[in-house]
Amino acid sequence: MLGGMVGYLALCAAFLVLARSLGSLGSLGHRGWALASRLAPVGVLAGFAGSSVSVLAFTVGAGLGLAGLTAVTARLATTVPQPTH
C-alpha cells in the first residue's frame, strides 16, 4: 500500500510539472492540456480520499490518473514541433 501511495503521489507531482511546462508553451491548445494536467491530480487524490468508503472511488481515481497520463502522452507524441526563428 505504501508503494502504491508513493507511486500515485509521484503521478500527481508529474502532472503538476507537466502542467507548468505545457503552460509555458503559450499556444491555446497547450493551455487546455495544462489545465487538464492541473485538474487530474485533484481527481486522483479525491479517489484516494474516497477509497475508505468505496473501492470504486479508488478505482476511478487511479483510472483517471492513468487515462490522463495516456492522453497527454499521446497528444505530445502526435504534436509536430513548430520551428523557432
GINORTA-V155413 format. One record per residue. BURIAL is b if it has 24 or more other ideal C-beta (glycine too) atoms within 12 Angstrom, else e. Layout:
BURIAL + BURIAL
//
This chain:
e + e + e + e + e + e + e + b + e + e + b + b + e + b + b + e + e + b + b + e + e + b + e + e + e + e + e + e + e + b + e + e + b + b + e + b + b + b + e + b + b + e + b + b + b + e + b + b + e + e + e + e + e + e + e + e + e + b + e + e + b + b + e + b + b + e + e + b + b + e + e + b + e + e + e + e + e + e + e + e + e + e + e + e + e
//
